[in-house]
């Protein structure tokens, strides 16, 4: 009997705690030595009439049985799945008593009596850590389980419930993040052949969980910047065609098991006739959103916030006031600085981007000092010598290396300075420091974790230089992504193959293009990696 008592206490510790030693002894007194504790809920009914049991006890033992089953007998959880599926260890209980609040009391406190009332409880084992979770199910949890278990079309569910498809996606995402659903790994994954085989590449450089559409919805602009990449006249898509592009992106993300991000830009995106309607349509599809644009009115920003706060709002400056206004037009510097204050006052995350040239190289750090406290992030891209930018010059390699070293040192004092240029990883490598994410989080992300789309739907691997790979109005993004043209840009420069930092760098194809190099065989002209190939 002592052996049986010990086993039953292990399986049903809360039950024992709530009924006390005397009642417990009566409950298991008729059991044989080799009795199976799993049968306890069924046999409880047989002795209930002889023992004064709490009304909630039957629910409690069912819950503890389920918990024990997940903990000790649950099915193995696959390391990966090929489609969205319910966690096989999951136990779903519908109880008529609210038990969890009573069971969450500390061991040194007297038991709290459960209260009557329906309670759905989920018990499952985490896929990665193996930790057991038990919590009350939310309506969203139950909806996610129903949709997946019954293979219900998400679009149909959204229509029937009269909610945007993004609401359904968020329900699914949260359930997968919690672990009650298992989601396949991202299908956006690097080919590792060009990488160094000497050292393992960290997973965060190999697989992208988000795919971004840098969408130039219009080329119309109220500025005439001297380094503008593209002033061609392109007719923007109609609103209906633009919404079809969002659906195209939605389908791509679902097929590749990634989340979507739309970065609205231009030209000036606010000059698109139905900008807020298009922004709302993107929000309704569950995409993360950001804006790369010119200063606008406080009223318009508030309208945007009412739809969905952008992940960030990026504006541009090209140096201190005199130089900036020579590049972007008179009065632009003051308008941007004032607008940054507006964004800060409204609680909008802002960033400032600068296009680095030979002429503003020495103004970048002084400008960063003036922006400190006004924006959350300040960084730069090297000038791409295409379009109007072909008339401007970049610094020579030696000057650029010296600047990178000064910039890296300044980041220790100025928290808004961010790293973007891939070549910073050379400095980090030389110092034995952790490599940086690079231009897009994966070194050069051209046609990997993002594509750029022009006003007429033409898709490019990167916006900074001509790199056409298709048209999103005429083709599925999935087909564009898998095209030979996209794969070639994605593979990058062969001269970088085998480099120790290839996975976090790859140079910049746009810079090579601007120097009239073969972007597939000649590396970034500013590259200063001492030993490109590992011996």
Backbone torsions as a table, in degrees:
resi	resn	phi	psi	omega
1	UNK	NA	-35.2	178.2
2	UNK	-63.0	-37.9	178.9
3	UNK	-64.0	-45.0	-179.8
4	UNK	-64.2	-41.8	179.7
5	UNK	-60.2	-41.7	-180.0
6	UNK	-64.2	-43.4	-178.7
7	UNK	-65.5	-45.2	-178.0
8	UNK	-65.2	-35.0	177.0
9	UNK	-65.7	-35.1	179.2
10	UNK	-66.6	-38.6	-176.8
11	UNK	-81.2	-35.8	-174.2
12	UNK	-126.1	58.7	-176.4
13	UNK	-66.0	-36.9	179.8
14	UNK	-68.9	-38.5	177.9
15	UNK	-60.3	-46.4	179.0
16	UNK	-60.1	-42.3	-177.8
17	UNK	-64.5	-35.3	-175.2
18	UNK	-83.6	-26.5	-177.9
19	UNK	-98.6	-21.3	179.9
20	UNK	88.2	164.3	-173.4
21	UNK	-62.1	-45.0	-174.9
22	UNK	-64.0	-50.2	179.5
23	UNK	-64.4	-37.5	179.5
24	UNK	-59.5	-43.3	-179.7
25	UNK	-62.0	-36.8	178.6
26	UNK	-69.0	-37.4	-178.7
27	UNK	-62.9	-40.7	-176.0
28	UNK	-103.4	4.3	-176.2
29	UNK	-62.6	-31.2	-177.2
30	UNK	-88.0	-2.1	-178.6
31	UNK	-75.7	146.6	174.2
32	UNK	-80.3	166.2	-175.6
33	UNK	-60.5	-36.6	-176.5
34	UNK	-96.1	20.8	-178.5
35	UNK	-62.5	146.0	179.5
36	UNK	-91.3	118.2	-179.4
37	UNK	-59.0	-22.5	-179.3
38	UNK	-65.8	-23.8	179.7
39	UNK	-80.4	-4.0	-173.1
40	UNK	-54.7	-47.0	-179.4
41	UNK	-58.6	-38.6	-178.7
42	UNK	-70.8	-39.6	-176.4
43	UNK	-82.3	-13.6	178.8
44	UNK	-59.7	-39.1	-179.6
45	UNK	-61.2	-29.5	-176.8
46	UNK	-70.4	-27.6	-177.7
47	UNK	-108.1	-3.1	-175.6
48	UNK	-58.4	-36.3	-176.8
49	UNK	-71.5	-16.5	-179.1
50	UNK	-99.1	-10.5	-176.6
51	UNK	-127.6	138.7	179.2
52	UNK	-79.3	92.3	-173.6
53	UNK	-97.8	147.1	172.4
54	UNK	-62.4	146.0	-176.1
55	UNK	-64.1	-27.5	-176.9
56	UNK	-86.0	-1.4	-171.0
57	UNK	-63.1	-36.5	-178.6
58	UNK	-63.5	-40.2	176.0
59	UNK	-65.3	-39.5	-177.5
60	UNK	-63.7	-43.7	-178.8
61	UNK	-70.6	-31.8	175.6
62	UNK	-64.6	-40.5	178.9
63	UNK	-65.2	-44.6	-178.8
64	UNK	-67.6	-34.1	176.6
65	UNK	-63.3	-44.3	179.8
66	UNK	-63.7	-41.2	179.1
67	UNK	-63.5	-42.8	179.0
68	UNK	-65.2	-38.0	179.9
69	UNK	-63.8	-44.0	179.0
70	UNK	-65.0	-38.7	-175.6
71	UNK	-72.3	-35.6	-171.9
72	UNK	-122.4	-24.1	-174.7
73	UNK	-124.2	2.7	-175.4
74	UNK	-63.7	154.1	179.9
75	UNK	-67.4	156.7	177.8
76	UNK	-67.2	147.9	-179.8
77	UNK	-103.2	123.0	-179.0
78	UNK	-62.3	145.6	178.9
79	UNK	-64.5	-32.3	176.7
80	UNK	-149.0	157.2	179.7
81	UNK	-127.5	157.9	-178.3
82	UNK	-93.8	-12.6	177.0
83	UNK	-149.9	161.0	179.5
84	UNK	-58.8	129.5	-175.3
85	UNK	-150.5	161.9	178.9
86	UNK	-77.7	136.8	175.8
87	UNK	-55.5	119.3	-175.4
88	UNK	-64.5	-16.6	178.4
89	UNK	-84.6	-7.9	-172.1
90	UNK	-65.7	133.3	171.5
91	UNK	-116.7	128.2	179.5
92	UNK	-114.6	119.9	-177.0
93	UNK	-119.1	134.5	173.0
94	UNK	-107.9	109.7	-173.9
95	UNK	-107.9	157.0	178.6
96	UNK	-103.0	6.2	176.4
97	UNK	-130.8	145.1	176.0
98	UNK	-85.1	98.7	-171.6
99	UNK	-97.2	-33.9	-168.3
100	UNK	-62.1	-40.5	180.0
101	UNK	-63.5	-31.3	178.9
102	UNK	-75.6	-30.0	-175.5
103	UNK	-87.5	-11.0	-177.6
104	UNK	-85.1	3.9	179.8
105	UNK	-69.8	148.5	177.8
106	UNK	-64.3	156.1	-176.8
107	UNK	-65.4	-23.9	-178.0
108	UNK	-88.1	2.7	179.0
109	UNK	-105.2	150.0	176.8
110	UNK	-66.5	148.5	-179.7
111	UNK	-58.9	141.9	174.9
112	UNK	-95.9	134.5	-176.6
113	UNK	-73.4	127.3	176.8
114	UNK	-61.3	154.9	180.0
115	UNK	-110.3	145.8	178.7
116	UNK	-66.4	148.3	-178.9
117	UNK	144.5	144.4	-177.0
118	UNK	-66.6	138.9	178.0
119	UNK	-146.8	124.6	173.9
120	UNK	-95.0	131.0	-175.9
121	UNK	-123.3	135.9	175.9
122	UNK	-112.0	135.1	175.2
123	UNK	-131.0	127.9	-179.6
124	UNK	-155.6	164.5	177.2
125	UNK	-105.9	133.4	179.9
126	UNK	-66.0	139.1	-174.8
127	UNK	-64.8	-39.5	-173.4
128	UNK	-95.5	-51.8	-175.3
129	UNK	-84.3	-18.2	-178.2
130	UNK	78.3	5.6	-178.3
131	UNK	-72.1	142.4	178.0
132	UNK	-87.7	132.8	178.1
133	UNK	-118.8	142.1	173.8
134	UNK	-140.5	124.3	-179.8
135	UNK	-160.4	162.4	178.0
136	UNK	-70.0	136.7	179.9
137	UNK	-77.4	137.7	173.6
138	UNK	-89.5	167.8	175.7
139	UNK	-60.5	-35.7	179.9
140	UNK	-67.4	-38.8	176.5
141	UNK	-59.1	-47.9	-177.1
142	UNK	-66.5	-36.2	177.6
143	UNK	-64.8	-45.2	179.9
144	UNK	-60.2	-43.1	179.9
145	UNK	-64.7	-40.1	-180.0
146	UNK	-65.4	-44.3	-178.6
147	UNK	-60.5	-42.7	-176.7
148	UNK	-79.6	-44.8	-177.9
149	UNK	-63.0	-35.4	-178.3
150	UNK	-99.3	7.2	176.5
151	UNK	51.2	50.8	-179.5
152	UNK	-86.5	133.3	178.1
153	UNK	-62.4	128.7	-175.3
154	UNK	-64.7	-40.4	179.1
155	UNK	-62.5	-40.7	178.5
156	UNK	-63.9	-42.1	179.0
157	UNK	-62.5	-39.3	179.4
158	UNK	-64.7	-42.7	-180.0
159	UNK	-65.7	-44.3	-177.5
160	UNK	-66.8	-31.7	-179.9
161	UNK	-94.6	0.5	177.6
162	UNK	54.8	48.2	176.7
163	UNK	-131.2	156.5	175.6
164	UNK	-62.9	151.5	179.9
165	UNK	-60.2	-28.3	178.6
166	UNK	-62.0	-30.6	177.4
167	UNK	-64.7	-43.8	178.0
168	UNK	-63.5	-43.6	-179.7
169	UNK	-62.3	-39.1	179.0
170	UNK	-65.6	-35.3	176.7
171	UNK	-62.8	-45.3	179.8
172	UNK	-65.5	-43.1	-178.6
173	UNK	-61.2	-45.8	-178.9
174	UNK	-64.9	-37.6	178.3
175	UNK	-66.0	-39.0	178.2
176	UNK	-69.4	-39.3	178.1
177	UNK	-64.6	-36.1	178.3
178	UNK	-69.6	-34.2	178.1
179	UNK	110.5	-1.5	178.8
180	UNK	-78.5	-19.3	169.8
181	UNK	-114.9	148.3	175.2
182	UNK	-107.7	130.1	-179.4
183	UNK	-113.0	141.3	177.2
184	UNK	-61.6	156.0	176.0
185	UNK	-68.5	159.3	178.1
186	UNK	-55.9	138.8	175.7
187	UNK	-93.3	7.1	171.6
188	UNK	-96.7	101.6	-173.3
189	UNK	-141.1	140.1	-178.3
190	UNK	-70.5	145.9	164.6
191	UNK	-80.3	120.3	-173.0
192	UNK	-87.6	-0.2	-177.4
193	UNK	-55.6	-40.8	-178.6
194	UNK	-74.1	-9.9	-173.9
195	UNK	-81.7	160.1	176.8
196	UNK	-62.3	133.9	178.5
197	UNK	-91.2	-2.6	-177.3
198	UNK	-75.1	-34.4	-177.0
199	UNK	-128.6	139.3	178.4
200	UNK	-65.1	141.7	-179.8
201	UNK	-89.6	128.2	178.3
202	UNK	-57.3	142.3	-176.2
203	UNK	-57.8	-33.1	-176.5
204	UNK	-65.0	-15.9	176.9
205	UNK	-92.6	-7.7	-173.0
206	UNK	-101.3	-33.5	-171.4
207	UNK	-129.7	129.8	-179.4
208	UNK	-98.9	135.2	178.5
209	UNK	-97.5	-10.9	179.3
210	UNK	-130.9	140.6	175.9
211	UNK	-117.6	131.0	-174.1
212	UNK	-112.1	142.5	172.6
213	UNK	-111.0	108.1	174.0
214	UNK	-85.8	101.5	-166.2
215	UNK	-107.2	109.2	175.7
216	UNK	-86.8	86.8	-170.4
217	UNK	-72.0	-15.5	175.8
218	UNK	-156.9	149.7	172.1
219	UNK	-94.8	-4.7	177.3
220	UNK	-62.8	136.7	-177.4
221	UNK	-152.5	147.9	178.9
222	UNK	-92.8	5.4	176.9
223	UNK	-120.2	164.0	174.6
224	UNK	-134.5	69.6	-174.7
225	UNK	-65.2	141.7	-176.0
226	UNK	-72.0	-11.1	179.3
227	UNK	-113.9	16.5	-175.0
228	UNK	-58.4	132.5	-178.5
229	UNK	-73.2	-31.5	-169.4
230	UNK	-151.0	115.0	174.6
231	UNK	-116.1	19.7	179.9
232	UNK	-67.6	151.7	179.1
233	UNK	-87.1	107.5	179.0
234	UNK	-122.6	128.9	179.7
235	UNK	-73.7	125.0	179.2
236	UNK	-69.0	156.4	177.9
237	UNK	-66.5	149.7	171.4
238	UNK	-65.2	164.0	-179.0
239	UNK	-59.7	-44.6	-179.4
240	UNK	-62.7	-39.9	178.5
241	UNK	-68.6	-34.3	178.5
242	UNK	-67.6	-39.9	176.4
243	UNK	-63.4	-36.4	176.5
244	UNK	-62.0	-33.7	176.1
245	UNK	-65.2	-40.3	177.1
246	UNK	-61.7	-40.1	177.6
247	UNK	-66.9	-35.4	176.0
248	UNK	-61.3	-45.7	177.4
249	UNK	-64.2	-41.7	179.4
250	UNK	-57.9	-46.3	-179.7
251	UNK	-62.5	-40.9	179.1
252	UNK	-60.2	-46.3	-177.8
253	UNK	-63.3	-39.5	-180.0
254	UNK	-68.3	-38.7	179.7
255	UNK	-68.4	-29.1	-176.1
256	UNK	-105.1	3.4	175.6
257	UNK	55.7	50.8	175.9
258	UNK	-132.2	161.0	173.2
259	UNK	-88.4	157.0	-176.7
260	UNK	-106.2	148.2	178.8
261	UNK	-136.9	126.7	177.9
262	UNK	-112.8	123.3	177.4
263	UNK	-107.5	106.3	-178.3
264	UNK	-81.5	126.7	179.1
265	UNK	-150.9	-167.8	-176.8
266	UNK	-153.1	-141.6	27.1
267	UNK	28.7	-154.6	174.2
268	UNK	-103.9	109.6	-174.3
269	UNK	-59.0	-24.5	-177.6
270	UNK	-73.2	-8.6	176.8
271	UNK	-89.6	-2.1	170.9
272	UNK	-69.5	132.2	-170.7
273	UNK	-54.1	-36.3	-177.1
274	UNK	-124.3	53.8	-175.1
275	UNK	-59.3	-51.3	-175.9
276	UNK	-64.6	-33.2	176.3
277	UNK	-65.7	-40.4	179.2
278	UNK	-70.0	-38.8	176.7
279	UNK	-60.2	-42.7	178.8
280	UNK	-64.6	-41.4	179.6
281	UNK	-62.2	-38.2	177.3
282	UNK	-67.3	-39.6	178.0
283	UNK	-63.5	-41.0	-178.3
284	UNK	-64.7	-20.8	178.5
285	UNK	-92.7	7.0	172.3
286	UNK	82.3	12.0	-178.1
287	UNK	-78.7	146.0	164.9
288	UNK	-70.3	146.3	-174.3
289	UNK	-129.3	147.5	171.7
290	UNK	-146.4	164.8	-176.7
291	UNK	-131.0	130.2	172.4
292	UNK	-117.0	100.6	-172.1
293	UNK	-153.9	-173.6	178.6
294	UNK	-90.5	163.4	176.8
295	UNK	-55.8	143.6	179.2
296	UNK	-135.9	-170.4	-175.5
297	UNK	-82.8	154.2	175.7
298	UNK	-60.0	-37.6	-179.7
299	UNK	-60.7	-43.9	-179.7
300	UNK	-68.2	-39.5	177.7
301	UNK	-59.9	-41.8	179.6
302	UNK	-65.4	-36.0	176.0
303	UNK	-64.1	-39.1	178.0
304	UNK	-65.2	-43.9	-179.5
305	UNK	-62.5	-34.5	-180.0
306	UNK	-66.8	-25.7	178.0
307	UNK	-83.5	-57.1	178.4
308	UNK	-169.2	124.1	177.8
309	UNK	-60.4	132.5	177.5
310	UNK	-68.6	150.4	175.2
311	UNK	-58.9	-39.1	172.2
312	UNK	-161.0	158.4	175.1
313	UNK	-119.4	114.6	-176.7
314	UNK	-102.8	131.0	173.0
315	UNK	-121.1	169.6	-175.6
316	UNK	-120.8	143.4	167.9
317	UNK	-136.5	149.8	-175.3
318	UNK	-116.0	14.4	-179.8
319	UNK	143.6	-163.8	177.0
320	UNK	-69.6	173.0	-165.9
321	UNK	-52.0	-51.2	-174.7
322	UNK	-61.9	-49.7	-177.8
323	UNK	-67.3	-43.1	-179.7
324	UNK	-57.4	-46.2	-176.0
325	UNK	-71.9	-22.4	172.8
326	UNK	-69.5	-32.9	-178.7
327	UNK	-86.1	-45.2	-170.4
328	UNK	-106.2	-7.4	176.8
329	UNK	113.7	149.8	-177.8
330	UNK	-57.0	136.7	176.6
331	UNK	82.3	-6.4	-176.0
332	UNK	-65.0	-40.4	-177.6
333	UNK	-57.9	-49.1	-178.3
334	UNK	-66.4	-38.0	178.7
335	UNK	-63.3	-41.0	-180.0
336	UNK	-66.8	-44.8	-179.4
337	UNK	-61.9	-41.4	178.0
338	UNK	-65.5	-40.6	-178.8
339	UNK	-66.5	-36.3	175.9
340	UNK	-59.5	-38.1	175.8
341	UNK	-65.3	-37.1	176.4
342	UNK	-63.0	-46.9	179.5
343	UNK	-61.0	-42.5	179.8
344	UNK	-63.8	-41.1	-180.0
345	UNK	-65.2	-29.3	179.1
346	UNK	-91.3	0.7	178.2
347	UNK	76.8	24.2	-179.7
348	UNK	-92.9	129.1	176.6
349	UNK	-67.3	126.3	-177.1
350	UNK	-121.3	158.7	173.3
351	UNK	-144.3	154.9	178.6
352	UNK	-121.4	130.5	178.7
353	UNK	-114.2	140.9	178.4
354	UNK	-126.2	141.1	174.1
355	UNK	-95.2	113.6	-173.0
356	UNK	-80.0	131.2	175.3
357	UNK	-132.4	176.6	176.0
358	UNK	-62.8	-32.3	-173.0
359	UNK	-80.6	-23.2	-178.1
360	UNK	-111.7	7.4	-177.0
361	UNK	-53.1	-42.1	-175.4
362	UNK	-84.9	-1.2	179.3
363	UNK	-98.8	-9.3	-172.0
364	UNK	-66.2	-49.5	-178.4
365	UNK	-69.5	-39.8	173.4
366	UNK	-61.1	-38.0	177.2
367	UNK	-65.0	-39.3	178.6
368	UNK	-60.4	-36.9	177.8
369	UNK	-64.0	-38.8	-179.9
370	UNK	-72.1	-26.4	-178.7
371	UNK	-86.7	-11.2	-177.8
372	UNK	-58.8	128.0	-178.9
373	UNK	87.4	-10.7	-178.4
374	UNK	-102.3	-26.2	178.4
375	UNK	-137.6	161.6	-178.3
376	UNK	-88.1	-17.8	-174.5
377	UNK	-153.0	139.6	174.8
378	UNK	-139.3	128.2	179.3
379	UNK	-152.1	-173.5	-175.1
380	UNK	-147.0	159.3	167.1
381	UNK	-121.0	144.0	171.3
382	UNK	-68.6	145.7	178.3
383	UNK	-55.8	131.1	170.0
384	UNK	-94.9	119.4	-172.0
385	UNK	-83.8	66.8	174.9
386	UNK	-131.8	162.5	-179.3
387	UNK	58.5	-138.2	178.0
388	UNK	-65.1	-25.3	-178.6
389	UNK	-65.4	-17.1	179.6
390	UNK	-65.9	-16.3	-179.1
391	UNK	-84.6	-11.7	-177.2
392	UNK	-102.6	170.5	-175.6
393	UNK	-122.4	152.1	172.6
394	UNK	-98.7	157.6	175.8
395	UNK	-68.9	159.5	175.7
396	UNK	-72.3	168.7	-174.2
397	UNK	-59.8	-44.5	-176.6
398	UNK	-62.5	-42.5	179.0
399	UNK	-65.7	-36.4	-178.7
400	UNK	-70.0	-40.6	177.8
401	UNK	-60.9	-44.4	178.8
402	UNK	-60.5	-40.4	178.4
403	UNK	-65.2	-44.1	-179.4
404	UNK	-58.7	-39.9	179.4
405	UNK	-65.6	-41.4	178.7
406	UNK	-67.3	-38.9	179.1
407	UNK	-63.7	-46.7	-179.2
408	UNK	-59.9	-38.8	177.9
409	UNK	-67.2	-37.5	-177.8
410	UNK	-69.2	-26.0	179.9
411	UNK	-61.7	-22.7	-179.9
412	UNK	-71.6	-21.2	-178.0
413	UNK	-107.7	-25.4	-176.0
414	UNK	-118.6	108.4	-173.2
415	UNK	-70.2	-14.2	-178.1
416	UNK	-83.2	-13.7	-178.7
417	UNK	-70.8	120.0	179.2
418	UNK	-111.7	156.6	176.7
419	UNK	-96.8	135.7	175.4
420	UNK	-135.3	-45.4	-176.9
421	UNK	-60.7	132.3	-178.9
422	UNK	-59.5	-30.1	-174.0
423	UNK	-68.7	-13.3	173.9
424	UNK	-60.1	-28.4	-178.6
425	UNK	-66.1	-22.4	175.9
426	UNK	-65.3	-44.1	177.0
427	UNK	-59.9	-44.9	-178.0
428	UNK	-63.7	-39.4	178.8
429	UNK	-63.7	-44.2	179.8
430	UNK	-60.9	-31.9	-177.2
431	UNK	-93.0	-0.5	-179.1
432	UNK	72.3	24.1	-178.2
433	UNK	-96.5	164.5	179.0
434	UNK	-61.5	134.5	-180.0
435	UNK	-68.7	152.4	-179.1
436	UNK	-88.0	169.8	-177.0
437	UNK	-73.3	-23.8	-178.9
438	UNK	86.8	-167.2	-171.5
439	UNK	-59.5	-43.7	-176.3
440	UNK	-124.0	13.0	-177.4
441	UNK	100.0	-11.2	-178.0
442	UNK	-140.0	43.3	-171.4
443	UNK	66.9	-132.2	174.1
444	UNK	-79.6	118.7	-176.7
445	UNK	-101.5	17.3	-177.6
446	UNK	-54.9	119.7	179.4
447	UNK	60.0	19.5	176.1
448	UNK	-106.1	-72.2	180.0
449	UNK	-106.7	11.4	174.4
450	UNK	-162.2	160.1	165.7
451	UNK	-136.6	157.4	175.6
452	UNK	-104.0	139.0	-179.6
453	UNK	-123.8	129.1	-178.5
454	UNK	-88.7	169.5	-173.3
455	UNK	-53.7	-33.8	-178.3
456	UNK	-90.9	8.0	177.2
457	UNK	96.6	-6.3	179.4
458	UNK	-64.9	129.3	-176.6
459	UNK	-102.5	140.9	178.9
460	UNK	-129.6	152.2	177.3
461	UNK	-67.2	-32.7	179.1
462	UNK	-150.5	141.6	-176.6
463	UNK	-77.6	-18.8	-171.6
464	UNK	-78.2	-9.0	175.8
465	UNK	-156.1	159.0	-179.2
466	UNK	-63.0	115.8	-177.2
467	UNK	-147.4	58.5	-174.1
468	UNK	-64.6	137.7	178.5
469	UNK	-132.7	-1.4	179.3
470	UNK	155.5	-164.5	178.5
471	UNK	-142.3	120.5	-173.5
472	UNK	-72.3	-14.8	176.6
473	UNK	-81.4	-24.9	-176.3
474	UNK	-106.8	-16.3	-174.5
475	UNK	-134.0	156.8	170.7
476	UNK	-70.8	139.8	177.1
477	UNK	-59.5	-34.3	178.4
478	UNK	-60.0	-40.4	179.5
479	UNK	-71.8	-37.1	175.9
480	UNK	-62.5	-44.3	-177.5
481	UNK	-62.3	-36.9	-177.6
482	UNK	-88.0	-0.6	-177.0
483	UNK	-66.7	158.1	178.8
484	UNK	-62.6	-37.5	179.7
485	UNK	-61.6	-46.4	179.6
486	UNK	-64.3	-41.3	-179.6
487	UNK	-62.8	-35.6	-179.6
488	UNK	-68.3	-43.9	176.5
489	UNK	-64.5	-39.2	-178.4
490	UNK	-63.3	-34.9	-179.8
491	UNK	-69.6	-25.6	175.1
492	UNK	74.4	-156.8	-174.0
493	UNK	-85.2	126.3	-178.5
494	UNK	-67.6	-23.9	179.2
495	UNK	-65.3	-18.2	179.8
496	UNK	-90.5	-8.8	-176.8
497	UNK	-59.7	133.6	178.8
498	UNK	84.3	-5.4	178.7
499	UNK	-65.8	146.7	-176.8
500	UNK	-60.5	-26.5	-177.5
501	UNK	-117.3	22.5	-177.2
502	UNK	-53.9	-40.0	-175.7
503	UNK	-68.8	-22.8	-178.2
504	UNK	-110.1	5.2	-175.2
505	UNK	-138.3	-102.3	-175.1
506	UNK	85.0	5.4	-179.2
507	UNK	65.0	-156.7	179.5
508	UNK	-131.4	114.1	-179.6
509	UNK	-62.6	-35.0	-178.5
510	UNK	-65.2	-36.9	178.3
511	UNK	-67.7	-43.1	177.5
512	UNK	-60.8	-41.4	178.8
513	UNK	-60.7	-43.2	-179.0
514	UNK	-64.9	-22.9	176.8
515	UNK	-94.3	12.5	178.0
516	UNK	59.3	37.5	176.4
517	UNK	-94.6	164.4	169.3
518	UNK	-78.5	107.9	-172.5
519	UNK	-65.3	-17.9	-177.7
520	UNK	-92.1	-12.5	-176.8
521	UNK	-129.5	-15.6	-179.4
522	UNK	-115.6	124.6	-173.8
523	UNK	-74.5	165.9	179.1
524	UNK	-45.9	124.4	-177.0
525	UNK	-63.3	-16.4	177.3
526	UNK	-94.5	-1.0	-177.9
527	UNK	-61.4	135.5	179.3
528	UNK	-130.6	26.3	176.0
529	UNK	-64.0	125.5	-174.4
530	UNK	-63.6	-43.1	-179.6
531	UNK	-129.3	98.1	-177.0
532	UNK	-63.6	-39.6	-179.4
533	UNK	-102.6	136.1	174.6
534	UNK	-78.2	139.8	177.8
535	UNK	-84.2	NA	NA
